[in-house]
Amino acid sequence: MKSLMSFLLLAAFMMLGAENSFACTCAPVGAAAEELERAAAVFSGKVVEIKRHKQSGDLFAEVEVVFRVKRAWKGADGRTV
């Protein structure tokens, strides 16, 4: 019973202390105009395919996502990206 109470107390502290998080905490978020200038591509779309690659040393090379572009502002010239 004591361990259950300790677990519930720990869980409550974790939920109350939760903050917003971003995918990459190393890059601060700037103004929209600045981010548009820095980005290679800016578009809205829908995921149409997810390709999983064999394990590699690069974390970002393991998954490839294909998007169907609905609207492009910069860098997405085709119908898919």
HELIX and SHEET records of a PDB file:
HELIX    1   1 LYS A    2  LEU A   16  1                                  15    
HELIX    2   2 ALA A   32  ARG A   38  1                                   7    
HELIX    3   3 LEU A   59  ALA A   61  5                                   3    
SHEET    1   A 2 VAL A  42  ARG A  52  0                                        
SHEET    2   A 2 VAL A  63  LYS A  74 -1                                        
END                                                                             
